[in-house]
């Protein structure tokens, strides 16, 4: 038992010393070769890794990227959302919608999406001078539900 503890400690010490030596070698190579040292440690430094950064191992797109592409489409729901949130970037909208989907209750998700849609209305109202009473709450809830249905489709495609 005592012998096992000593060999375990020795093994951990050996692993630590190897890691320190490797780190020192990397540091020495950086000092010697500068940025070119990256070629010594990265196999595919000139590849397309930056372009495929958000893709997972299966080559699937991220949720935000799928939603952003959807919002650029001619889909009726996408057109309505763009019109509603014309002062927001598509990336910002997609990130906010992803946050809405993280809520556990369906009603919470619907009202969170409605709130995201209302943020665009608040900006538009200040520019037009209209009151929130003039906004059709039912249409806004319908748009939120339609949008949630579309987002659910994206989640299914990602989870396959």
Number of C-alpha atoms within 10 A of each C-alpha: 5 7 8 9 10 11 11 12 12 12 12 12 12 12 12 12 12 12 12 12 12 12 12 12 12 16 13 13 17 15 11 11 12 11 10 11 16 14 12 12 11 9 9 9 12 9 9 9 11 9 8 12 11 15 13 10 6 6 10 16 16 16 19 20 17 17 23 19 14 19 21 12 13 10 11 11 17 21 15 16 20 20 12 20 21 14 13 13 11 21 15 12 20 21 15 15 22 17 13 21 19 10 13 9 9 13 11 14 20 22 16 19 24 20 16 18 21 18 15 18 21 15 16 16 15 10 9 9 9 13 11 12 7 8 13 9 13 9 10 20 17 13 21 23 19 16 20 19 11 15 20 13 11 17 15 9 13 13 7 6
